[in-house]
Amino acid sequence: MYFFRVIFIASMLLIGTTQADELDDIEINFREQPRQLHSTVVSSTPKSLRYLSLKEFQASASELGYTSGQLINQLILLARLDLDAQVLVPGRLEQALEIIELLKIIARSDYEKAALYNLEGRYLGRVDQQYQQTVALNQQALEQLGEAEDKRSQLLRYVIYEDLGTVNLIAKQPIPSLNAYNLLRDTAYQLRNDYLIANAEAALGKYYNVNDQQTKSLQHYTEAFRLASRYNHPNQKALLQLNLAKLYRDMEQWDEALEFAHGAADAYKSMGSGSFLSHTMTVIAMVYANTGEWNKAIDYYLNAQQLDAELKNFIAQGLNFHNLGEAYFNLNDHQVALDYLFQANAIFKDRKSNHYLVYNEMLIAEVSQAMEDWPLTMQHATEALRLAKLLELPQEQIEALGYQTHAYKAQGQYQQALLSQEQSFQLQQELLEQERNTNSNVSSSAVTEQKLKLEVSQLRQEKLQQQDSLHTRNILLAITLGLSLLLLALATQQYKLRKRMAKINLAQKTKMQQEPITSLPGYLALLGSVSSTTKGLALLSLEDELNSDLTLGNSLAAPRLAQLAEDIAAITGAKVFLLRPGLFALTLTEETRPAQLYRQLSDWQFQGLAPKLALGYIPLPLLANPDVKLSPETLVETAQLALAGAISLQNNQGSYVGFSTLDFTPAAIFSAPLYLQLQKSIIRGLIRVETNGEKDKIHWPEVLQPSRSEHVSII
């Protein structure tokens, strides 16, 4: 349904009957379904975009059945889509540049020229990171639009403010960025579109988070979520989850950060958005880095790096190399850290990304200082200082001077070290003076003015919305009331039916998971109980009870088995499942050793409360690699082999056998036929066996080689 809506919107753009609401829908679909919209627009665009004059272009448009204005609108939209990060079509950047060059020939109206300036600025910023030119071209676009208030011009103004806010934020220009984002929200309220308002609120949330004002950031993200809850647009929701993950990360609320980040990752996986999925994995890695779990951080950085390499997202690759360098530096693996940082340096230099390069040079200097490689420290501290001066970043200049000073001292160049210290002190004094001036002037002028302007605009929009609502309320009231009564009757009937069916389904599901004789939780319940919180799985055989259903009859065996299950649970603190008479399964939520569990059960046995026992045990997770998960069926069958080994010892006092794996044990050993693979792995030493008996007296079950291969489920 959503796909047909995209096609309808694109067709409206082409046939020239686009109304205000349809323009809004195009903007929303651009952000929600850019790849589908791109495919639709490309299918109805001329294959060749090479025209030498406006007259030639107009003639071609006429042959296709369009006016020149309609076809120009389509080309503007196509160029925007080509420059979108989610559109991964080969040759898209070349096509965008070709459209920009064509627009320089055919653009005539103020709107078309403004759109051209915006596209040219976006291209320079995205492809060459020439952010100053991006800002200048977008300012030209605003001047070209002037005071135009038609819907198309307002939407273009919205796009321009968003680009200005983002570019100034990247270039660390906080005041211009805040002004642009406030004007973005002002324009969104003029457009009266909840989706675009939520997008503007989220942009302000991002701004305040980047500038260490987390309380304000959370307020804006909360408002964005409130507005976004009125509709279902998965891309916007995923982006809000991603940004909230960053916010909670910066607020050092790690659990919330991981919750929102994993929610965003799941959404981007389902949407097939590789670039945003990579970014989300980087956020998860940063959370682990902030909590000192550097190995987990490295795993997620490497996953993000693999995605970025496939997408040929060079800047993202450079950032991941930088982050990997930082991680290995914190693990004191300095040489590996430098290897990654030099790879990041090469990418940032090639892409002319000085705003990233300055921090990478700084980190190389820090790692070199830790290695006491003073020439290398001096080289990269000097380069970082040069870049920080070029980008007018005083705080970064101070840090670079610190590394430089340290290197000078270590090499006995005390005069140069003194000069570096003096420069650092002077910069610190200038920063303090600027901070005083900023607090006294900026807060009372530009920011206050923007805030008042925004509040007035919001009040005006709320008044207009109320007036519009009054015109239609009376007409719709009677219709709404009748429909509401009808829907209420239908909903009540459906609710009762669903409630009754839910009770039946729950009863059937519960019954299916029970052992038939005793109604205790059985095999299916055991499979559903094994989760990431389970720390151990054990199978317990009570020899005298194995045929109790035959020797005592069901009427006597059932209460006896139920009492035994209750006693076992009380002794071990485990969840207990009855697989068949005399055979119990235990799942434990705390780490334990098979000997400890066996001792608890043996003490119970020696009190005369239970028959002779045999115990098979495996710890969970069974493999060292947390990304490889074995199915519950495989884990139960592994514990069965351990129990079979324990029973074979035939010890009058009872026996146990426990399995554990080595760090390098591969997941492939848990393939069918499982018993055969496990026994081979025991012989090869990939699986440790722990028992209270003699290992060489264990008789493992004989397994025949299967006639065809089977595969175990590895999640």
C-alpha positions in Angstrom: 0.0 0.0 0.0 2.8 2.4 0.9 4.6 1.6 -2.4 1.5 2.6 -4.4 1.3 5.8 -2.5 4.8 6.6 -3.6 3.9 6.0 -7.2 0.8 8.1 -6.9 2.8 11.0 -5.4 5.4 10.8 -8.1 2.7 10.8 -10.8 1.1 13.9 -9.3 4.4 15.7 -9.5 4.8 14.8 -13.2 1.3 15.6 -14.4 1.4 19.0 -12.7 -1.7 18.7 -10.5 0.3 18.6 -7.2 -1.7 20.2 -4.4 -0.3 21.4 -1.0 -0.9 18.1 0.8 0.7 16.2 -2.0 3.8 18.4 -1.7 3.9 17.5 2.0 3.6 13.8 1.1 6.5 14.0 -1.4 8.7 15.6 1.3 7.7 12.9 3.9 8.2 10.0 1.4 11.6 11.5 0.5 12.6 11.0 4.1 10.7 7.7 4.7 11.1 5.8 1.4 13.9 7.5 -0.5 15.0 4.4 -2.5 11.5 3.5 -3.6 10.8 7.1 -4.6 14.1 7.3 -6.4 13.2 4.2 -8.5 9.8 5.6 -9.4 11.2 9.0 -10.4 14.1 7.5 -12.5 11.6 5.3 -14.4 9.8 8.4 -15.8 12.9 10.6 -16.4 14.7 10.9 -19.7 17.7 8.6 -20.0 19.9 11.4 -21.4 20.1 14.7 -19.5 22.5 16.4 -22.0 20.8 19.6 -23.4 22.8 22.5 -24.8 20.0 25.1 -24.3 16.7 25.9 -22.6 15.0 25.7 -26.0 16.3 22.1 -26.6 15.2 21.1 -23.1 11.7 22.6 -23.6 11.3 20.7 -26.9 12.3 17.4 -25.2 9.9 18.0 -22.3 7.1 18.7 -24.8 7.8 15.4 -26.7 7.4 13.6 -23.4 4.1 15.3 -22.6 5.4 17.6 -19.8 5.9 21.3 -19.4 9.5 22.4 -18.8 8.5 23.4 -15.2 7.1 19.9 -14.5 10.3 18.2 -15.8 12.5 20.6 -13.9 10.7 19.8 -10.6 11.2 16.1 -11.3 15.0 16.7 -11.9 15.3 18.7 -8.7 13.7 15.9 -6.7 15.9 13.3 -8.5 19.1 15.2 -7.7 18.1 15.5 -4.0 17.5 11.7 -3.9 20.8 11.0 -5.6 22.5 13.0 -2.8 20.6 11.1 0.0 22.7 8.7 2.1 20.1 6.0 1.9 20.0 5.8 -1.9 22.9 3.5 -2.9 22.5 3.4 -6.7 25.7 3.2 -8.7 26.5 6.5 -10.4 24.1 8.5 -8.4 26.6 11.2 -7.5 27.6 11.6 -11.1 24.0 11.9 -12.1 23.4 14.5 -9.4 26.3 16.6 -10.8 24.9 16.2 -14.3 21.5 17.5 -13.2 23.2 20.5 -11.3 25.1 21.4 -14.5 21.9 21.1 -16.5 19.9 23.3 -14.1 22.6 26.1 -14.5 21.4 26.2 -18.2 17.6 25.8 -17.8 16.7 27.3 -14.4 14.8 30.5 -14.8 12.4 31.2 -11.9 13.5 32.3 -8.4 12.4 28.9 -7.1 14.4 27.0 -9.6 17.6 29.0 -9.1 17.2 28.7 -5.3 16.8 24.9 -5.6 20.0 24.9 -7.8 22.0 26.8 -5.2 20.8 24.3 -2.5 21.7 21.3 -4.6 25.1 22.7 -5.5 25.8 23.4 -1.8 24.6 20.0 -0.8 26.8 18.3 -3.4 29.9 20.2 -2.3 29.2 19.4 1.4 28.5 15.7 0.9 31.1 14.9 -1.7 34.0 17.3 -1.0 33.2 18.4 2.6 33.4 22.1 1.5 31.2 23.3 4.3 31.9 27.0 4.0 30.8 26.9 0.3 27.7 24.9 1.4 26.7 27.6 3.8 27.4 30.4 1.3 25.3 28.7 -1.5 22.4 28.1 0.9 22.4 31.7 1.9 22.2 32.6 -1.8 19.3 30.2 -2.1 17.4 32.0 0.7 18.1 35.4 -0.9 16.8 34.1 -4.2 13.6 32.8 -2.6 13.0 36.2 -1.0 9.6 36.5 0.7 7.8 33.9 -1.4 5.1 32.1 0.7 3.7 29.5 -1.7 3.9 25.9 -0.4 6.7 24.8 -2.7 8.9 27.8 -1.6 8.2 27.1 2.1 9.2 23.5 1.7 12.4 24.5 0.0 13.1 27.0 2.7 12.6 24.2 5.3 15.2 22.0 3.4 17.7 24.9 3.3 17.4 25.7 7.1 17.9 22.0 7.8 21.0 21.9 5.7 22.4 25.1 7.3 21.8 23.8 10.8 23.5 20.5 10.0 26.5 21.9 8.2 27.1 24.6 10.9 26.8 21.9 13.6 29.5 19.8 11.8 31.7 22.8 11.4 31.3 23.7 15.1 29.5 27.0 14.6 26.9 26.8 17.4 25.2 30.1 17.1 24.5 29.9 13.3 23.4 26.3 13.7 20.9 27.2 16.5 19.5 30.1 14.5 19.0 27.8 11.5 17.3 25.1 13.5 15.0 27.6 15.2 14.0 29.0 11.8 13.5 25.3 10.7 11.0 24.8 13.5 9.4 28.2 12.7 8.9 27.1 9.1 7.6 23.7 10.1 4.8 25.3 12.2 4.0 27.6 9.3 3.6 24.4 7.2 1.3 22.9 9.9 2.8 19.4 9.3 3.4 17.2 12.4 6.0 15.1 10.6 8.1 18.1 9.7 7.6 19.7 13.1 8.8 16.5 14.8 11.8 16.4 12.5 12.6 20.0 13.5 12.2 19.2 17.2 14.5 16.3 16.7 17.1 18.5 15.0 17.0 20.9 18.0 17.4 17.9 20.3 20.5 16.9 18.4 21.9 20.4 18.6 21.5 20.7 22.3 23.0 17.3 22.9 26.0 18.1 20.8 26.4 21.3 22.8 26.2 19.5 26.2 22.7 20.7 27.1 21.2 17.3 27.7 18.1 18.5 29.6 17.0 20.8 26.7 17.8 18.0 24.3 15.6 15.5 26.1 12.7 18.1 26.1 12.9 18.5 22.3 13.2 14.7 21.7 10.2 14.1 23.9 8.1 16.6 21.9 9.3 15.0 18.7 8.1 11.6 20.0 4.8 13.0 21.1 4.1 14.3 17.6 5.5 11.2 15.9 3.1 9.0 17.9 0.2 10.5 15.8 1.2 8.5 12.7 3.3 5.5 11.7 6.5 6.4 9.9 9.2 3.8 10.7 12.2 5.7 9.4 11.5 8.8 11.6 10.9 6.5 14.6 14.1 4.6 14.0 16.0 7.9 13.7 14.5 9.2 16.9 15.5 6.0 18.7 19.1 6.4 17.3 19.3 10.0 18.5 17.9 9.1 21.9 20.5 6.4 22.2 23.2 9.0 21.6 21.6 11.3 24.1 21.4 8.7 26.9 24.9 7.7 26.0 26.1 11.2 26.6 24.0 11.3 29.8 25.8 8.1 30.9 22.6 6.2 31.2 24.0 3.1 29.6 21.0 0.7 29.8 18.6 3.2 28.2 21.2 4.0 25.5 21.6 0.3 24.6 17.8 -0.2 24.6 17.1 2.6 22.1 20.2 1.7 20.0 19.2 -1.9 19.6 15.6 -0.8 18.8 17.0 1.4 16.0 19.3 -1.3 14.8 16.4 -3.8 14.5 14.4 -1.2 12.6 17.2 -0.4 10.2 17.8 -4.1 9.6 14.2 -4.6 8.6 14.3 -1.6 6.4 17.6 -2.6 4.8 19.2 0.7 5.6 22.9 -0.3 5.8 24.4 3.2 6.3 22.1 4.0 9.3 22.6 0.4 10.7 26.4 1.0 10.6 25.9 4.3 12.4 23.8 2.6 15.1 26.4 -0.1 15.6 29.0 2.6 16.1 26.7 4.2 18.8 26.5 0.8 20.6 30.2 0.4 20.3 30.7 3.9 21.9 28.4 2.9 24.8 30.7 -0.2 25.5 33.7 2.0 25.1 32.4 4.5 27.7 31.8 1.6 30.2 35.4 0.3 29.6 34.2 -2.8 27.7 36.7 -2.3 24.9 36.6 -5.8 23.4 32.8 -5.5 22.9 33.3 -2.0 21.4 35.8 -3.4 19.0 33.4 -6.1 17.8 30.7 -3.5 17.0 33.2 -1.1 15.4 34.4 -3.9 13.1 30.8 -4.8 12.2 30.1 -1.2 11.3 33.4 -1.0 9.4 32.3 -4.0 7.3 29.0 -2.4 6.4 30.7 0.9 5.5 33.2 -0.9 3.3 30.4 -2.6 1.4 28.6 0.8 1.0 31.8 2.6 0.1 31.1 5.1 2.8 34.6 6.4 3.1 34.1 9.0 5.8 32.3 6.5 8.0 35.2 4.0 7.4 37.6 6.7 8.5 35.7 7.4 11.7 35.5 3.7 12.5 39.3 3.3 12.0 39.7 6.3 14.4 37.5 4.6 16.9 39.3 1.3 16.6 42.5 3.1 17.2 41.2 4.6 20.3 39.9 1.2 21.5 43.2 -0.6 21.0 45.0 2.4 22.6 42.9 1.9 25.8 43.8 -1.8 25.6 47.5 -0.8 25.6 48.0 -2.3 22.1 49.7 0.8 20.8 51.1 -0.5 17.5 47.7 -1.8 16.4 46.1 1.5 17.5 48.6 3.4 15.3 47.9 1.1 12.3 44.2 2.0 12.4 44.8 5.7 13.1 47.1 5.9 10.0 44.4 4.3 7.9 41.9 6.9 9.2 44.4 9.7 8.4 44.7 8.5 4.8 41.0 8.6 4.3 40.5 12.0 6.0 43.3 13.6 4.0 41.9 12.1 0.7 38.4 13.3 1.5 39.8 16.7 2.8 37.9 16.2 6.0 40.0 18.5 8.2 37.3 18.7 11.0 37.9 14.9 11.5 41.6 14.9 10.7 42.5 17.3 13.5 41.2 14.9 16.1 42.8 11.9 14.5 46.2 13.7 14.4 45.7 14.5 18.1 45.1 10.9 19.0 48.2 9.8 17.0 50.2 12.3 19.0 48.7 10.9 22.3 49.5 7.3 21.3 53.0 8.2 20.2 53.5 10.0 23.5 52.5 6.8 25.4 55.0 4.9 23.3 57.7 7.6 24.0 58.2 8.0 20.3 59.0 11.8 20.6 59.7 12.6 16.9 56.4 11.0 15.9 54.6 12.8 18.8 56.1 16.1 17.7 55.2 15.5 14.0 51.5 14.9 14.6 51.1 17.4 17.5 52.4 20.1 15.1 50.0 19.0 12.3 47.1 18.9 14.8 48.0 22.4 15.9 48.1 23.6 12.3 44.7 22.2 11.6 43.2 23.5 14.8 44.4 27.0 13.9 43.0 26.6 10.4 39.6 25.6 11.8 39.7 28.1 14.6 39.4 25.6 17.4 41.1 27.1 20.5 40.4 24.1 22.8 42.0 21.7 20.3 45.0 24.1 19.9 45.6 23.9 23.7 45.5 20.1 23.6 48.0 19.9 20.7 50.3 22.4 22.4 50.3 20.1 25.5 51.6 17.2 23.4 54.1 19.4 21.7 55.4 20.7 25.1 55.7 17.2 26.5 57.7 16.1 23.4 60.0 19.2 23.6 60.8 18.4 27.3 61.4 14.8 26.7 64.0 15.7 24.0 65.7 18.3 26.2 64.4 21.3 24.1 63.4 23.4 27.1 63.3 26.8 25.4 60.8 25.5 22.8 58.8 23.8 25.5 58.5 27.1 27.4 57.2 28.9 24.2 54.6 26.2 23.7 53.4 26.5 27.3 53.1 30.3 27.0 51.0 29.9 23.8 48.8 27.5 25.7 48.4 29.8 28.6 47.5 32.7 26.3 44.8 30.7 24.5 43.3 29.6 27.9 43.1 33.3 28.9 41.4 34.2 25.6 38.9 31.4 26.1 38.0 32.6 29.6 37.5 36.2 28.2 35.3 34.9 25.3 33.2 32.9 27.7 32.5 35.9 29.9 31.5 38.0 26.8 29.3 35.2 25.4 27.4 34.8 28.7 26.7 38.5 28.9 25.9 39.4 25.3 24.7 36.4 23.3 22.2 35.1 25.8 20.5 38.5 26.0 20.3 39.2 22.3 20.3 36.7 19.4 19.1 33.6 21.3 16.4 35.5 23.2 15.2 37.1 19.9 14.9 33.7 18.2 13.1 32.3 21.2 10.5 35.1 21.2 10.1 34.9 17.5 9.5 31.1 17.7 6.9 31.5 20.6 5.0 34.2 18.7 4.9 32.0 15.6 3.7 29.0 17.6 0.9 31.0 19.1 -0.1 32.2 15.7 -0.2 28.7 14.3 -2.2 27.4 17.2 -4.8 30.1 16.7 -5.1 29.4 13.0 -5.4 25.7 13.7 -8.2 26.3 16.2 -10.1 28.4 13.6 -9.8 25.8 11.0 -11.1 23.1 13.4 -14.2 25.1 14.3 -15.3 25.3 10.6 -15.4 21.5 10.2 -16.3 20.4 13.7 -20.1 20.8 13.6 -20.4 19.1 10.2 -18.4 16.1 11.2 -19.9 15.8 14.7 -23.1 13.9 13.7 -21.3 11.6 11.3 -18.6 10.9 13.9 -21.1 10.1 16.6 -23.0 7.6 14.4 -19.8 5.9 13.2 -18.5 5.9 16.8 -21.6 4.0 18.0 -21.3 1.5 15.2 -17.6 1.0 15.8 -18.2 0.7 19.5 -20.7 -2.1 19.0 -18.3 -3.9 16.6 -15.3 -3.3 18.9 -17.2 -4.7 21.9 -18.1 -7.8 20.0 -14.6 -8.2 18.7 -13.1 -7.6 22.2 -15.2 -10.3 23.8 -14.4 -12.8 21.0 -10.6 -12.0 21.2 -10.7 -12.3 25.0 -12.4 -15.7 24.8 -10.0 -16.9 22.1 -7.0 -15.6 24.1 -8.1 -17.6 27.1 -8.5 -20.7 25.0 -5.1 -20.2 23.3 -3.4 -19.7 26.6 -4.9 -22.8 28.1 -3.9 -24.9 25.1 -0.4 -23.4 25.0 0.0 -24.2 28.7 -1.3 -27.7 28.3 1.0 -28.4 25.4 4.0 -27.6 27.6 3.0 -29.9 30.4 4.2 -33.5 31.0 1.0 -35.6 30.5 1.1 -37.7 33.6 1.9 -35.1 36.3 0.9 -31.8 34.5 4.4 -30.5 35.5 6.3 -28.3 33.0 7.7 -30.7 30.3 10.1 -30.7 27.4 8.4 -27.9 25.4 8.4 -25.7 28.5 12.1 -26.5 29.0 12.9 -25.3 25.4 11.0 -22.0 26.0 12.8 -21.4 29.3 16.4 -21.5 28.0 17.4 -17.8 27.5 20.3 -15.4 27.8 19.8 -15.3 31.6 20.2 -19.1 31.9 23.6 -19.9 33.4 23.4 -23.7 33.5 21.4 -26.7 32.2 21.3 -30.1 34.0 19.6 -33.4 33.4 19.0 -35.5 36.5 18.2 -39.2 36.4 16.7 -40.9 39.5 17.2 -44.6 38.9 14.5 -46.0 41.1 11.9 -43.6 39.6 12.5 -44.3 35.9 9.7 -46.8 35.7 7.5 -45.5 38.6 4.5 -45.1 36.2 4.6 -48.8 35.6 5.6 -50.0 39.1 3.2 -47.7 41.0 0.6 -46.7 38.4 -0.1 -43.2 37.3 -2.3 -42.4 40.3 0.5 -43.0 42.8 3.5 -42.1 40.6 2.2 -38.6 39.6 2.1 -37.1 43.2 5.4 -38.7 44.0 7.1 -37.2 40.9 5.5 -33.8 41.7 6.9 -33.9 45.2 10.4 -34.9 44.0 10.3 -31.9 41.5 9.3 -29.6 44.4 12.1 -30.9 46.6 14.7 -30.5 43.8 13.7 -26.9 43.2 13.9 -26.1 46.9 17.4 -27.6 47.2 18.9 -26.1 44.1 17.0 -22.9 43.5 16.5 -24.1 39.9 13.5 -24.3 37.6 12.6 -28.0 37.4 11.0 -29.8 34.4 9.8 -33.4 34.1 10.8 -35.0 30.8 9.5 -38.5 31.7 9.2 -40.5 35.0 12.5 -40.3 36.8 14.2 -37.9 34.4 14.2 -34.2 35.4 15.7 -31.1 33.7 17.0 -28.1 35.7 17.7 -24.6 34.5 19.9 -22.4 36.8 20.1 -18.6 36.7 23.3 -18.4 38.8 26.7 -19.8 37.7 27.7 -23.1 39.4 29.9 -26.1 39.0 28.6 -29.6 38.3 30.4 -30.8 41.5 28.6 -28.2 43.6 25.2 -29.1 42.1 25.9 -32.8 42.6 26.9 -32.2 46.2 23.6 -30.4 46.9 21.6 -33.3 45.4 23.8 -35.9 47.1 23.1 -34.4 50.6 19.4 -34.7 49.8 19.9 -38.3 48.7 21.9 -39.3 51.8 19.0 -38.0 54.0 17.0 -40.9 52.5 14.7 -38.6 50.6 15.7 -39.6 47.1 16.9 -42.7 45.2 20.4 -43.1 43.5 21.0 -40.2 41.0 23.0 -39.5 37.9 23.7 -35.9 36.7 24.7 -34.4 33.4 25.5 -30.7 33.3 26.6 -28.0 30.9 27.2 -24.3 31.7 25.6 -21.5 29.5 26.6 -20.0 27.3 28.4 -23.0 26.1 30.6 -21.2 23.5 32.9 -18.3 24.3 31.8 -16.3 21.2 28.6 -14.4 22.4 27.5 -13.9 18.8 27.0 -17.6 18.1 24.0 -19.1 19.9 23.0 -22.7 19.9 19.4 -23.8 19.7 17.7 -25.0 23.0 17.2 -28.4 21.3 21.0 -28.7 20.7 21.8 -27.7 24.3 19.4 -30.3 25.8 20.8 -33.0 23.5 24.4 -32.1 24.7 23.3 -32.4 28.3 21.7 -35.8 27.4 25.1 -37.1 26.3 26.7 -35.9 29.6 23.9 -37.7 31.5 24.4 -40.9 29.4 28.1 -40.8 30.4 27.2 -40.3 34.1 24.8 -43.3 34.0 27.4 -45.5 32.4 29.7 -45.1 35.5 27.3 -47.2 37.6 28.5 -45.7 40.9 26.5 -46.8 43.9 26.8 -43.4 45.5 25.7 -41.7 42.2 27.8 -39.9 39.6 27.9 -36.8 37.5 29.5 -35.7 34.2 29.9 -32.0 33.2 31.0 -30.6 29.9 32.7 -27.2 29.2 34.4 -25.8 26.0 37.6 -24.0 25.3 37.7 -20.4 24.2 38.6 -21.5 20.6 36.1 -24.4 20.4 34.3 -23.9 17.0 30.5 -23.9 16.7 30.8 -26.5 14.0 31.2 -29.3 16.5 27.5 -28.9 17.4 26.2 -30.3 14.1 24.4 -33.5 13.3 24.9 -36.3 14.3 25.5 -34.4 17.5 26.5 -37.4 19.7 29.2 -38.4 17.2 30.5 -34.9 16.8 30.7 -34.4 20.6 32.5 -37.6 21.2 35.1 -36.7 18.6 35.5 -33.3 20.1 36.0 -34.9 23.6 38.8 -37.1 22.1 40.4 -34.1 20.4 40.2 -32.0 23.7 37.8 -29.4 22.4 35.4 -30.3 25.2 36.5 -30.7 28.8 34.9 -33.5 30.8 34.5 -33.1 34.6 33.3 -36.1 36.7 33.5 -37.6 40.2 34.3 -41.0 38.5 37.1 -42.2 36.4 37.0 -40.6 32.9 38.5 -43.7 31.1 35.6 -45.8 32.5 32.9 -43.7 30.9 31.1 -45.6 28.2 29.7 -43.2 25.6 26.7 -44.3 23.6 27.6 -45.9 20.2 26.5 -43.8 17.3 26.3 -45.0 13.7 27.5 -42.6 10.9 24.3 -41.1 9.2 23.6 -41.7 5.5 23.1 -38.0 4.8 24.1 -34.7 6.4 21.9 -32.8 8.7 22.4 -29.4 10.3 21.8 -28.2 13.8 20.1 -24.8 14.3 22.7 -22.2 15.2 21.1 -18.8 15.8 
